[in-house]
Amino acid sequence: MMDKNAKIYVAGHRGMVGSAIVRELNRQGYNNIITRTHKELDLIRQDQVEEFFAAEKPEYVFLAAAKVGGIMGNSEALADFMYDNMVLEMNVINAAWKNGCKKLEFLGSSCIYPRMAPQPMKENCLLTSELEKTNEAYALAKISGLKYCEYLNKQYGTDYISVMPTNLYGPNDNYHPTHSHVLPALIRRFHEAKEAGLSEVTCWGDGSPLREFLYVDDLAELCVFLMNNYSGNETVNAGTGKELTIKELTELVAKVVGYEGKILWDSTKPNGTPRKLLDVSKATALGWKYHTELEEGIRLTYQDFLNNPMRAER
Ligand SMILES: NC(=O)c1ccc[n+]([C@@H]2O[C@H](COP(=O)([O-])OP(=O)(O)OC[C@H]3O[C@@H](n4cnc5c(N)ncnc54)[C@H](OP(=O)(O)O)[C@@H]3O)[C@@H](O)[C@H]2O)c1
């Protein structure tokens, strides 16, 4: 268990996941959290990362910093997604280990699993067949990060763990018009369509893919829980175990935002993977369960979007 005044470094604390982890740590009374903005510490710069860890020697690290993007961002910049994520992960995990960090938790993503993995996807389907091409570079970097944690555990007896969340949403999400994930992108589009009085909105694909969504505060609770209660080389999936079609999600977002126009589908645009559902029985058996239902979570997220006009532009 982490002591309430243990020195904890949250990497990526201004991002959606990192900020939720900081909120959860504060809520639970942890009082020695250290953070650095991207400007203060560029995690791609090995010299800066080594200097920071040597000076601060954090006892625990949550690695929630990453170069993150939607289908378009990922597929247009495969080289950048691989380089930035791979180098950032190796720098942070290696410097943590060299400076005696007791425990590190690495945040990955469900895109590490094969495109055609049996559904729902269990942790042990990792590396059993081909990855989805559109985010292969990102997935390979994430697999390298979790494997590096596993190899350090095996070679040097560290206690470094990893967690693989499904699609996340919540406060501090990225609402960029072309580089955001599906749920925040829909919030922005329907909000703007409502403001502009548009009679119809066209969405990508045919709406048939099935997806799962987890509210980020529920993930943050799991991250702190795992830091205190889980050790092991195999990753832990984080999700709700529930899925819906993109069409159903779209209708739900339109309802919460209050957009009453028509929703059209452009089936010349790609759908992405047909189905992506995580098997969350491992996290459940450890004693965790999500508690924010999707409609409530979208409502909270939309409120955050309205309260943070700058965030909506990032
Ligand atoms: N969002 C999802 O749906 C989702 C789903 C599954 C897993 N995850 C995982 O959760 C983690 C965090 O995702 P997120 O959604 O919170 O992303 P995010 O909101 O974009 O946050 C990422 C954070 O990392 C920082 N960062 C990026 N490159 C950096 C660098 N070179 N040096 C220092 N800081 C850097 C960013 O700072 P700047 O903005 O200043 O660059 C940002 O604060 C990722 O590992 C991701 O794979 C996310």
PDBQT file of the ligand as one rigid body, heavy atoms in Angstrom, charges set to zero:
ROOT
HETATM    1  N1  LIG A 401      -8.310   8.654 -24.200  1.00  0.00    +0.000 N 
HETATM    2  C1  LIG A 401      -8.656   7.374 -24.300  1.00  0.00    +0.000 C 
HETATM    3  O1  LIG A 401      -9.748   7.022 -24.765  1.00  0.00    +0.000 OA
HETATM    4  C2  LIG A 401      -7.711   6.307 -23.836  1.00  0.00    +0.000 A 
HETATM    5  C3  LIG A 401      -8.143   4.993 -23.932  1.00  0.00    +0.000 A 
HETATM    6  C4  LIG A 401      -7.317   3.983 -23.522  1.00  0.00    +0.000 A 
HETATM    7  C5  LIG A 401      -6.068   4.296 -23.000  1.00  0.00    +0.000 A 
HETATM    8  N2  LIG A 401      -5.655   5.568 -22.897  1.00  0.00    +0.000 N 
HETATM    9  C6  LIG A 401      -4.295   5.795 -22.394  1.00  0.00    +0.000 C 
HETATM   10  O2  LIG A 401      -4.230   6.712 -21.335  1.00  0.00    +0.000 OA
HETATM   11  C7  LIG A 401      -3.022   7.464 -21.414  1.00  0.00    +0.000 C 
HETATM   12  C8  LIG A 401      -3.344   8.941 -21.336  1.00  0.00    +0.000 C 
HETATM   13  O3  LIG A 401      -4.287   9.281 -22.344  1.00  0.00    +0.000 OA
HETATM   14  P1  LIG A 401      -5.148  10.634 -22.289  1.00  0.00    +0.000 P 
HETATM   15  O4  LIG A 401      -6.406  10.353 -23.001  1.00  0.00    +0.000 OA
HETATM   16  O5  LIG A 401      -5.144  11.173 -20.919  1.00  0.00    +0.000 OA
HETATM   17  O6  LIG A 401      -4.273  11.575 -23.240  1.00  0.00    +0.000 OA
HETATM   18  P2  LIG A 401      -4.128  13.159 -23.185  1.00  0.00    +0.000 P 
HETATM   19  O7  LIG A 401      -5.350  13.782 -22.615  1.00  0.00    +0.000 OA
HETATM   20  O8  LIG A 401      -3.670  13.583 -24.540  1.00  0.00    +0.000 OA
HETATM   21  O9  LIG A 401      -2.944  13.360 -22.145  1.00  0.00    +0.000 OA
HETATM   22  C9  LIG A 401      -1.633  12.972 -22.416  1.00  0.00    +0.000 C 
HETATM   23  C10 LIG A 401      -0.728  13.863 -21.634  1.00  0.00    +0.000 C 
HETATM   24  O10 LIG A 401       0.638  13.490 -21.916  1.00  0.00    +0.000 OA
HETATM   25  C11 LIG A 401       1.391  14.670 -22.090  1.00  0.00    +0.000 C 
HETATM   26  N3  LIG A 401       2.531  14.438 -22.963  1.00  0.00    +0.000 N 
HETATM   27  C12 LIG A 401       2.531  13.955 -24.225  1.00  0.00    +0.000 A 
HETATM   28  N4  LIG A 401       3.785  13.926 -24.704  1.00  0.00    +0.000 NA
HETATM   29  C13 LIG A 401       4.591  14.409 -23.723  1.00  0.00    +0.000 A 
HETATM   30  C14 LIG A 401       5.990  14.641 -23.632  1.00  0.00    +0.000 A 
HETATM   31  N5  LIG A 401       6.817  14.384 -24.639  1.00  0.00    +0.000 N 
HETATM   32  N6  LIG A 401       6.484  15.151 -22.473  1.00  0.00    +0.000 NA
HETATM   33  C15 LIG A 401       5.656  15.440 -21.442  1.00  0.00    +0.000 A 
HETATM   34  N7  LIG A 401       4.321  15.240 -21.472  1.00  0.00    +0.000 NA
HETATM   35  C16 LIG A 401       3.804  14.739 -22.600  1.00  0.00    +0.000 A 
HETATM   36  C17 LIG A 401       0.430  15.637 -22.737  1.00  0.00    +0.000 C 
HETATM   37  O11 LIG A 401       0.873  16.950 -22.570  1.00  0.00    +0.000 OA
HETATM   38  P3  LIG A 401       0.626  18.022 -23.782  1.00  0.00    +0.000 P 
HETATM   39  O12 LIG A 401      -0.848  17.995 -24.053  1.00  0.00    +0.000 OA
HETATM   40  O13 LIG A 401       1.136  19.304 -23.201  1.00  0.00    +0.000 OA
HETATM   41  O14 LIG A 401       1.430  17.490 -24.923  1.00  0.00    +0.000 OA
HETATM   42  C18 LIG A 401      -0.859  15.333 -21.977  1.00  0.00    +0.000 C 
HETATM   43  O15 LIG A 401      -0.931  16.089 -20.792  1.00  0.00    +0.000 OA
HETATM   44  C19 LIG A 401      -2.345   7.038 -22.711  1.00  0.00    +0.000 C 
HETATM   45  O16 LIG A 401      -1.336   6.115 -22.429  1.00  0.00    +0.000 OA
HETATM   46  C20 LIG A 401      -3.422   6.365 -23.489  1.00  0.00    +0.000 C 
HETATM   47  O17 LIG A 401      -2.933   5.321 -24.294  1.00  0.00    +0.000 OA
HETATM   48  C21 LIG A 401      -6.453   6.600 -23.305  1.00  0.00    +0.000 A 
ENDROOT
TORSDOF 0
